[in-house]
Amino acid sequence: MEPLYQSKIVCICCDNSFMTSRVRPSFKRAASVDSDFCGYYKTEVNPDYYVVRVCPNCGFASTENGIERLNDQQKKQYHEKIGVRWLTHDYGSERNAKQAMASYKLALLSAQAIGEKDRVIAGLLHHIAWLYRYDGNQSEEKRFLRFALQAYIRVYEAEGVALNNAKLMFLIGELNRRVGELNDAVRWFSRVVNDKKIVDGAMIRASREQWQLIREEMEVRAKNGSGDLSPSDLQGLSEQPVSTSA
């Protein structure tokens, strides 16, 4: 069985029908997963390459998590900012890493043009960081992780407090850790562990594990005299967070 199959999509911007490639569910099992949920696959086909649907007619790009319908104002905004410069190109068949990156950046530009929700934009930024990670481009990966982090924080400020979204809080902590903001990372991990309203055992355990990694890293850096750590940087790291929720 081939890993890819064709799916028919109707563009929500120009109403054009087009075909896009999808990955069969049986080929989406990750062999390993990073702490921020970036997956690695044994097959040659990376499912992350095919998340974005790109209309070959107008260039509008989106994912299944995006808005389902555009109003006239949003269509106008997209056309004026992106569509007017679009040169017909078909992303519907098999994609390589370069084409996958182009599709995600088109989706990001499309989302920004129409005023898409921060949750969707954060996901796109995070996926772009993963693509740079696959390619070994650490500087661009970190740059987009920072963008994703800022967007996730906006999501939390808008809806996370009410939802007690443990996964979102963990992600904010983990992206802080990955971009080197260790004290901020500790604060977010501690919130996951110590908030009695959170009962997500997996996220509580993951927060404890990442907190421990930070503690070990900061202690090593302090012993080696590397960086510009001060005694206050280790404040609050003397004991591991404890929770009775897990």
C-alpha positions as a LaTeX table, in Angstrom:
\begin{tabular}{lrrr}
\hline
Residue & $x$ (\AA) & $y$ (\AA) & $z$ (\AA) \\
\hline
Met1 & 0.00 & 0.00 & 0.00 \\
Glu2 & 1.30 & 3.43 & $-0.94$ \\
Pro3 & 1.71 & 5.85 & 1.97 \\
Leu4 & 0.14 & 8.75 & 0.06 \\
Tyr5 & $-3.37$ & 9.13 & $-1.27$ \\
Gln6 & $-5.21$ & 12.01 & $-2.94$ \\
Ser7 & $-7.91$ & 14.04 & $-1.24$ \\
Lys8 & $-10.21$ & 16.59 & $-2.88$ \\
Ile9 & $-10.30$ & 20.04 & $-1.29$ \\
Val10 & $-12.47$ & 23.07 & $-2.06$ \\
Cys11 & $-10.57$ & 26.30 & $-1.44$ \\
Ile12 & $-12.36$ & 28.49 & 1.10 \\
Cys13 & $-10.86$ & 31.59 & $-0.52$ \\
Cys14 & $-11.58$ & 31.19 & $-4.25$ \\
Asp15 & $-13.89$ & 28.10 & $-4.32$ \\
Asn16 & $-11.51$ & 26.27 & $-6.63$ \\
Ser17 & $-11.45$ & 22.45 & $-6.28$ \\
Phe18 & $-8.04$ & 20.82 & $-6.14$ \\
Met19 & $-6.32$ & 17.60 & $-5.08$ \\
Thr20 & $-3.79$ & 17.34 & $-2.30$ \\
Ser21 & $-1.74$ & 14.44 & $-0.99$ \\
Arg22 & $-2.42$ & 12.94 & 2.42 \\
Val23 & $-0.57$ & 10.28 & 4.42 \\
Arg24 & $-2.45$ & 7.13 & 5.35 \\
Pro25 & $-2.96$ & 6.71 & 9.12 \\
Ser26 & $-0.93$ & 3.48 & 9.22 \\
Phe27 & 2.15 & 5.45 & 8.11 \\
Lys28 & 1.79 & 8.15 & 10.77 \\
Arg29 & 3.26 & 6.18 & 13.67 \\
Ala30 & 6.33 & 7.98 & 14.97 \\
Ala31 & 9.43 & 5.94 & 15.83 \\
Ser32 & 10.41 & 8.58 & 18.38 \\
Val33 & 9.08 & 11.91 & 19.63 \\
Asp34 & 10.94 & 14.92 & 21.03 \\
Ser35 & 9.88 & 16.52 & 24.29 \\
Asp36 & 8.00 & 19.23 & 22.37 \\
Phe37 & 6.12 & 16.57 & 20.36 \\
Cys38 & 8.19 & 16.69 & 17.16 \\
Gly39 & 7.92 & 13.22 & 15.60 \\
Tyr40 & 10.47 & 11.12 & 13.69 \\
Tyr41 & 9.35 & 8.41 & 11.30 \\
Lys42 & 10.92 & 5.22 & 9.98 \\
Thr43 & 9.28 & 5.56 & 6.55 \\
Glu44 & 10.63 & 7.87 & 3.85 \\
Val45 & 7.39 & 9.83 & 3.91 \\
Asn46 & 7.16 & 12.41 & 6.70 \\
Pro47 & 3.49 & 13.09 & 7.58 \\
Asp48 & 4.37 & 16.61 & 8.69 \\
Tyr49 & 5.17 & 17.46 & 5.06 \\
Tyr50 & 1.51 & 17.03 & 4.08 \\
Val51 & $-0.38$ & 18.87 & 6.81 \\
Val52 & $-0.86$ & 22.05 & 4.74 \\
Arg53 & $-3.27$ & 22.24 & 1.78 \\
Val54 & $-2.26$ & 24.81 & $-0.87$ \\
Cys55 & $-4.72$ & 25.99 & $-3.51$ \\
Pro56 & $-2.87$ & 26.06 & $-6.86$ \\
Asn57 & $-5.27$ & 28.69 & $-8.19$ \\
Cys58 & $-5.03$ & 31.47 & $-5.58$ \\
Gly59 & $-2.27$ & 30.20 & $-3.26$ \\
Phe60 & $-4.36$ & 30.22 & $-0.09$ \\
Ala61 & $-2.88$ & 27.65 & 2.30 \\
Ser62 & $-4.39$ & 26.19 & 5.45 \\
Thr63 & $-4.62$ & 23.12 & 7.68 \\
Glu64 & $-7.54$ & 21.13 & 9.06 \\
Asn65 & $-7.25$ & 23.17 & 12.27 \\
Gly66 & $-7.78$ & 26.45 & 10.48 \\
Ile67 & $-10.90$ & 28.50 & 9.91 \\
Glu68 & $-13.60$ & 26.71 & 7.90 \\
Arg69 & $-15.01$ & 29.70 & 6.04 \\
Leu70 & $-13.74$ & 33.14 & 5.02 \\
Asn71 & $-15.88$ & 36.24 & 4.91 \\
Asp72 & $-15.57$ & 38.78 & 2.10 \\
Gln73 & $-13.27$ & 41.01 & 4.14 \\
Gln74 & $-10.87$ & 38.15 & 4.87 \\
Lys75 & $-10.80$ & 37.15 & 1.20 \\
Lys76 & $-10.00$ & 40.75 & 0.27 \\
Gln77 & $-7.25$ & 40.94 & 2.89 \\
Tyr78 & $-5.67$ & 37.73 & 1.62 \\
His79 & $-5.84$ & 38.80 & $-2.02$ \\
Glu80 & $-4.33$ & 42.23 & $-1.34$ \\
Lys81 & $-1.49$ & 40.90 & 0.84 \\
Ile82 & $-0.68$ & 37.54 & $-0.75$ \\
Gly83 & $-2.94$ & 36.46 & $-3.58$ \\
Val84 & $-2.13$ & 39.35 & $-5.91$ \\
Arg85 & 1.48 & 38.12 & $-6.07$ \\
Trp86 & 0.67 & 34.42 & $-6.37$ \\
Leu87 & 2.12 & 32.53 & $-9.34$ \\
Thr88 & 0.27 & 29.28 & $-10.01$ \\
His89 & 2.06 & 26.34 & $-8.43$ \\
Asp90 & 0.85 & 22.85 & $-7.55$ \\
Tyr91 & 1.85 & 21.36 & $-4.18$ \\
Gly92 & $-0.61$ & 18.49 & $-4.50$ \\
Ser93 & 1.80 & 15.63 & $-5.21$ \\
Glu94 & 4.77 & 14.22 & $-3.26$ \\
Arg95 & 6.72 & 16.91 & $-1.39$ \\
Asn96 & 10.36 & 17.24 & $-0.46$ \\
Ala97 & 11.66 & 19.21 & 2.52 \\
Lys98 & 11.89 & 22.46 & 0.55 \\
Gln99 & 8.32 & 22.18 & $-0.74$ \\
Ala100 & 7.04 & 21.30 & 2.74 \\
Met101 & 8.70 & 24.41 & 4.16 \\
Ala102 & 7.22 & 26.56 & 1.40 \\
Ser103 & 3.74 & 25.19 & 2.09 \\
Tyr104 & 4.00 & 25.96 & 5.81 \\
Lys105 & 5.24 & 29.48 & 5.22 \\
Leu106 & 2.39 & 30.05 & 2.77 \\
Ala107 & $-0.01$ & 28.82 & 5.45 \\
Leu108 & 1.57 & 31.18 & 7.98 \\
Leu109 & 1.27 & 34.16 & 5.62 \\
Ser110 & $-2.31$ & 33.20 & 4.79 \\
Ala111 & $-3.22$ & 32.89 & 8.48 \\
Gln112 & $-1.68$ & 36.24 & 9.32 \\
Ala113 & $-3.41$ & 37.92 & 6.38 \\
Ile114 & $-6.90$ & 36.80 & 7.44 \\
Gly115 & $-6.39$ & 37.27 & 11.19 \\
Glu116 & $-6.44$ & 33.58 & 12.09 \\
Lys117 & $-6.52$ & 32.50 & 15.75 \\
Asp118 & $-3.25$ & 32.55 & 17.70 \\
Arg119 & $-3.59$ & 28.82 & 18.41 \\
Val120 & $-3.44$ & 28.04 & 14.68 \\
Ile121 & $-0.57$ & 30.48 & 14.09 \\
Ala122 & 1.37 & 29.03 & 17.03 \\
Gly123 & 1.02 & 25.55 & 15.58 \\
Leu124 & 2.30 & 26.67 & 12.18 \\
Leu125 & 5.29 & 28.44 & 13.72 \\
His126 & 6.08 & 25.38 & 15.82 \\
His127 & 5.90 & 23.06 & 12.79 \\
Ile128 & 8.22 & 25.36 & 10.83 \\
Ala129 & 10.70 & 25.10 & 13.73 \\
Trp130 & 10.44 & 21.30 & 13.47 \\
Leu131 & 11.21 & 21.41 & 9.75 \\
Tyr132 & 14.35 & 23.40 & 10.50 \\
Arg133 & 15.19 & 20.83 & 13.20 \\
Tyr134 & 14.89 & 18.00 & 10.66 \\
Asp135 & 17.29 & 19.95 & 8.46 \\
Gly136 & 19.77 & 20.58 & 11.30 \\
Asn137 & 19.39 & 24.37 & 11.07 \\
Gln138 & 19.59 & 25.22 & 14.78 \\
Ser139 & 19.60 & 29.00 & 14.45 \\
Glu140 & 16.39 & 29.12 & 12.38 \\
Glu141 & 14.82 & 26.42 & 14.54 \\
Lys142 & 15.41 & 28.49 & 17.66 \\
Arg143 & 14.16 & 31.65 & 15.96 \\
Phe144 & 10.84 & 30.03 & 15.07 \\
Leu145 & 10.58 & 28.36 & 18.47 \\
Arg146 & 10.70 & 31.86 & 19.96 \\
Phe147 & 7.94 & 33.01 & 17.60 \\
Ala148 & 5.87 & 29.93 & 18.51 \\
Leu149 & 6.48 & 30.55 & 22.21 \\
Gln150 & 5.17 & 34.10 & 21.97 \\
Ala151 & 2.06 & 32.86 & 20.15 \\
Tyr152 & 1.43 & 30.07 & 22.69 \\
Ile153 & 1.66 & 32.61 & 25.51 \\
Arg154 & $-0.97$ & 34.74 & 23.75 \\
Val155 & $-3.17$ & 31.63 & 23.51 \\
Tyr156 & $-2.75$ & 30.97 & 27.22 \\
Glu157 & $-3.51$ & 34.56 & 28.13 \\
Ala158 & $-6.69$ & 34.44 & 26.02 \\
Glu159 & $-8.04$ & 31.01 & 26.95 \\
Gly160 & $-5.57$ & 28.92 & 28.95 \\
Val161 & $-6.44$ & 30.27 & 32.38 \\
Ala162 & $-10.04$ & 29.17 & 31.99 \\
Leu163 & $-9.19$ & 25.82 & 30.39 \\
Asn164 & $-6.33$ & 24.79 & 32.72 \\
Asn165 & $-4.66$ & 23.44 & 29.60 \\
Ala166 & $-1.78$ & 21.40 & 30.99 \\
Lys167 & $-0.34$ & 20.53 & 27.58 \\
Leu168 & $-0.27$ & 24.20 & 26.56 \\
Met169 & 1.42 & 25.17 & 29.83 \\
Phe170 & 3.95 & 22.37 & 29.43 \\
Leu171 & 4.71 & 23.48 & 25.87 \\
Ile172 & 5.32 & 27.04 & 27.02 \\
Gly173 & 7.73 & 25.71 & 29.62 \\
Glu174 & 9.46 & 23.40 & 27.17 \\
Leu175 & 9.91 & 26.03 & 24.47 \\
Asn176 & 11.32 & 28.39 & 27.08 \\
Arg177 & 13.79 & 25.63 & 27.99 \\
Arg178 & 14.74 & 25.05 & 24.36 \\
Val179 & 15.44 & 28.72 & 23.66 \\
Gly180 & 17.48 & 29.08 & 26.87 \\
Glu181 & 15.01 & 30.91 & 29.10 \\
Leu182 & 15.52 & 28.44 & 31.94 \\
Asn183 & 14.03 & 30.43 & 34.81 \\
Asp184 & 10.83 & 31.03 & 32.85 \\
Ala185 & 10.75 & 27.35 & 31.95 \\
Val186 & 10.97 & 26.37 & 35.63 \\
Arg187 & 8.08 & 28.67 & 36.49 \\
Trp188 & 5.81 & 27.10 & 33.86 \\
Phe189 & 6.75 & 23.52 & 34.75 \\
Ser190 & 6.13 & 24.29 & 38.42 \\
Arg191 & 2.68 & 25.63 & 37.57 \\
Val192 & 1.77 & 22.36 & 35.86 \\
Val193 & 3.02 & 20.28 & 38.77 \\
Asn194 & 1.63 & 22.36 & 41.61 \\
Asp195 & $-1.77$ & 23.40 & 40.24 \\
Lys196 & $-4.21$ & 21.04 & 41.99 \\
Lys197 & $-6.78$ & 21.62 & 39.26 \\
Ile198 & $-4.50$ & 19.86 & 36.76 \\
Val199 & $-4.98$ & 16.09 & 36.70 \\
Asp200 & $-3.13$ & 15.30 & 33.46 \\
Gly201 & $-0.64$ & 12.77 & 34.79 \\
Ala202 & 1.41 & 12.62 & 31.59 \\
Met203 & 2.00 & 16.37 & 31.52 \\
Ile204 & 2.78 & 16.46 & 35.24 \\
Arg205 & 5.41 & 13.72 & 34.82 \\
Ala206 & 6.85 & 15.41 & 31.73 \\
Ser207 & 7.10 & 18.73 & 33.61 \\
Arg208 & 8.95 & 17.05 & 36.47 \\
Glu209 & 11.38 & 15.40 & 34.04 \\
Gln210 & 12.12 & 18.62 & 32.17 \\
Trp211 & 12.47 & 20.52 & 35.44 \\
Gln212 & 15.10 & 18.00 & 36.50 \\
Leu213 & 16.97 & 18.45 & 33.21 \\
Ile214 & 17.07 & 22.20 & 33.81 \\
Arg215 & 18.33 & 21.77 & 37.34 \\
Glu216 & 21.13 & 19.48 & 36.18 \\
Glu217 & 22.08 & 21.82 & 33.34 \\
Met218 & 22.16 & 24.90 & 35.55 \\
Glu219 & 24.23 & 23.13 & 38.19 \\
Val220 & 26.76 & 22.00 & 35.56 \\
Arg221 & 26.99 & 25.51 & 34.14 \\
Ala222 & 27.44 & 26.97 & 37.63 \\
Lys223 & 30.23 & 24.50 & 38.47 \\
Asn224 & 32.01 & 25.17 & 35.18 \\
Gly225 & 31.69 & 28.90 & 35.59 \\
Ser226 & 30.14 & 29.15 & 32.12 \\
Gly227 & 27.60 & 31.76 & 31.19 \\
Asp228 & 26.63 & 34.56 & 33.53 \\
Leu229 & 24.68 & 32.66 & 36.15 \\
Ser230 & 24.35 & 34.20 & 39.58 \\
Pro231 & 23.26 & 32.55 & 42.85 \\
Ser232 & 19.75 & 33.86 & 42.25 \\
Asp233 & 19.54 & 31.80 & 39.04 \\
Leu234 & 19.54 & 28.65 & 41.14 \\
Gln235 & 17.06 & 30.00 & 43.64 \\
Gly236 & 14.00 & 27.79 & 43.81 \\
Leu237 & 15.81 & 24.85 & 42.21 \\
Ser238 & 16.95 & 23.21 & 45.43 \\
Glu239 & 13.94 & 20.95 & 45.61 \\
Gln240 & 11.98 & 19.18 & 42.92 \\
Pro241 & 8.33 & 20.29 & 42.56 \\
Val242 & 5.94 & 17.95 & 44.31 \\
Ser243 & 2.31 & 17.34 & 43.48 \\
Thr244 & $-0.29$ & 15.01 & 44.88 \\
Ser245 & $-2.13$ & 15.01 & 41.55 \\
Ala246 & $-0.04$ & 12.23 & 40.00 \\
\hline
\end{tabular}
